Amino acid sequence: MEVSARNSFKGTIKEIHAGAVNSEVILEIAPGVEVTAIITKESVEHLQLQEGKQAIAVIKASDVIIATE
């Protein structure tokens, strides 16, 4: 897989919460470190995603904002 996005994180699918249209996919990229994505239910089925399967979170963003309190 080659993509132009510079931020990609390989991990294991920890949970999938299926909805009527969209699903929430939680990817554990390190112990205790998770990335959550909302994707279509159709994409979950097409990619054959399931808990325990390896996957890659690809993040494409033009802005990253950092804040402190």
Backbone as a ProteinNet text record, in pm:
[ID]
protein_1_A
[PRIMARY]
MEVSARNSFKGTIKEIHAGAVNSEVILEIAPGVEVTAIITKESVEHLQLQEGKQAIAVIKASDVIIATE
[TERTIARY]
84	0	88.4	64.8	133.7	29.4	43	-48.3	31.3	-28.4	41.2	32.6	-59	-72	53.2	102.1	226.4	205.3	85.4	58.5	-21.1	42.4	-28.3	19.2	-75.4	-47.2	-104.2	-17.3	-60	-102.8	-208.5	-254.6	-350.6	-416	-511.9	-649.8	-749.3	-886.1	-930.3	-959.5	-1000.1	-1151	-1225.6	-1372.2	-1430.8	-1547.4	-1627.5	-1768.6	-1817.5	-1954.7	-2034.6	-2112.2	-2186.4	-2313.9	-2337.2	-2460.1	-2539.8	-2651.3	-2736.3	-2667.2	-2592.1	-2523.8	-2372.4	-2325.9	-2182.5	-2143.2	-2015.1	-1961.4	-1842	-1822.5	-1706.9	-1605.2	-1484.8	-1378.8	-1268.6	-1236.4	-1132.6	-1010.1	-899.4	-774.8	-673.7	-619.2	-516.5	-380.7	-309.4	-182.5	-61.9	-83.6	16.7	-61.9	-3.1	-77.7	-134.3	-265.3	-332.5	-347.9	-302.3	-312.5	-406.9	-515.6	-618.4	-648.1	-686.5	-735.3	-874.8	-969.9	-1106.8	-1143.8	-1205.2	-1250.2	-1398.5	-1469.2	-1607.9	-1608.3	-1648.1	-1653.2	-1788.5	-1821	-1951.4	-1957.1	-2076.4	-2099.1	-2056.3	-2081.7	-2043.3	-1891.3	-1814	-1667.8	-1619.5	-1681.6	-1645.8	-1664.7	-1775.4	-1803.4	-1707.6	-1683.8	-1596.2	-1453.3	-1403.4	-1267.9	-1260.5	-1375.3	-1385.7	-1319.3	-1349.8	-1292.5	-1358.4	-1277.1	-1327.9	-1229.9	-1279.8	-1195.9	-1081.8	-961.6	-842.8	-763.6	-823.2	-756.2	-662.7	-550	-457.1	-514.3	-491.8	-538.1	-446.2	-461.3	-379.8	-472	-450.1	-522.1	-438.3	-498.3	-430.4	-496	-415.8	-468.8	-418.4	-511	-478.3	-543.9	-462.6	-516.5	-426.9	-489.2	-410.2	-370.1	-436.6	-406	-403.4	-306.8	-303.4	-297	-392	-401.8	-362.9	-276.2	-233.6	-274.3	-329.8	-375.7	-327.9	-321.9	-293.5	-393.9	-405.4	-496.7	-420.1
-117.6	0	123.7	213.6	341.1	451.4	549.1	663.3	790.5	903.2	1030.4	1084	1033.9	1079.9	1041.9	1133.8	1109.1	1040.6	1040.9	984.6	856.1	744.8	617	536.8	467.1	394.2	253.5	154.5	15.3	-30.1	-108.8	-158.8	-274.4	-305.7	-415.6	-359.6	-406.5	-361	-415.4	-323.5	-360.5	-379.2	-286.5	-293.2	-233.8	-284.7	-225.8	-210.5	-86.9	-59.3	-26.5	-122.3	-105.8	-25.2	68.8	146.5	116.7	184.2	161.8	205.5	315	368.4	368.8	418.3	427.6	333.8	301.7	218.9	289.2	267.9	320.4	207.4	232	131.7	183	106.4	143.7	57.8	125.1	58.7	84.6	-20.7	-5.8	-7	106.7	118.1	92	92.7	58	26.6	-44.8	-75.3	51.5	59.3	173.5	294.4	284.9	396.9	357	432	396.9	512.5	476.7	571.7	524.4	617.2	582.1	647.3	570.2	620.9	590.2	682.6	660.1	638.7	519.3	488	425.7	417.7	361.5	212.9	167.8	25.1	-54.2	2.5	-62.4	-80.8	17.8	6.8	-101.7	-113.6	-220.1	-355.8	-371.8	-498.5	-521.5	-417.4	-429.3	-466.2	-403.3	-430.5	-556	-616	-736.2	-713.8	-598.2	-564.5	-647.3	-690	-762.3	-745.5	-758.6	-743.6	-843.3	-795.6	-880.2	-873.2	-819.4	-809.9	-689	-701.8	-590.9	-492.3	-363.2	-258.5	-138.2	-43.1	77.2	198.5	288	415.3	513.4	569.8	668.3	802.7	899.5	1029.4	1134.1	1199.2	1305.4	1431.9	1527.1	1651.6	1767.4	1877.1	1993.8	2074.8	2053.8	2126.3	2032.5	2054.2	1985.9	2095.7	2092.1	2196.3	2136.7	2205.1	2161.1	2268.9	2225.5	2320.4	2277.3	2372.5	2343.6	2418.3	2379.5	2448	2545
0	0	0	-91.9	-94.2	-102.2	-12.4	-10.9	10.6	-24.9	-8.4	134.4	214.1	352.6	431	511.2	584.5	718.4	767.2	899	886.3	914.7	915.5	1035.9	1096.7	1219.2	1207.3	1215.3	1208.4	1347	1352.3	1480.3	1464.9	1573.2	1577.8	1609	1535.6	1560.6	1695.9	1786.1	1922.4	1931.5	1869.8	1875	1748.5	1712	1604.9	1658.8	1656.7	1699.1	1572.8	1528	1403.1	1425.8	1335.1	1336.9	1211.7	1194.7	1078.2	949.5	954.9	836.5	855.9	970.9	1000.5	1112.9	1116.2	1223.8	1285.9	1414.8	1485.7	1496.2	1446.6	1449.8	1541.2	1644.1	1739.2	1711	1677.8	1643.4	1754.2	1812.3	1915.3	1845.5	1852.4	1781.4	1871.9	2001.2	2102.8	2228.8	2324.2	2445.9	2509.6	2519.3	2579.6	2489.4	2363.3	2269.1	2156.3	2143.4	2045.7	1951.6	1830.1	1731.1	1692.8	1688.8	1653.6	1521.2	1434.6	1304.9	1288.1	1226.4	1189.5	1038.6	996	853.5	822.4	695.5	659.6	691.6	717.5	741.8	618.6	501	375.1	367.1	413.4	412.2	507.2	622.9	717.4	650.4	581	513.4	396.8	315.6	198.5	238.7	346.4	394.3	481.2	507.4	591	727.4	786.9	916.3	1025.4	1120.6	1236.1	1350.9	1470.6	1589.4	1583.9	1619.9	1618.9	1489.1	1384.2	1254.6	1252.9	1183.1	1165.7	1065	1089.7	999.4	1014.2	925.2	927.6	928	1023.2	1025.8	944	839.8	756.5	783.5	826.7	865.2	767.3	699.8	604.7	656.5	696.5	749.5	707.6	674.9	638.7	760.7	874.6	996.7	1115.4	1201	1329.8	1434.3	1527.5	1628.6	1763.2	1835.8	1967.7	2067.5	2180.5	2281.6	2418.6	2509.8	2650.8	2734.8	2858.5	2950	3034.7
[MASK]
+++++++++++++++++++++++++++++++++++++++++++++++++++++++++++++++++++++

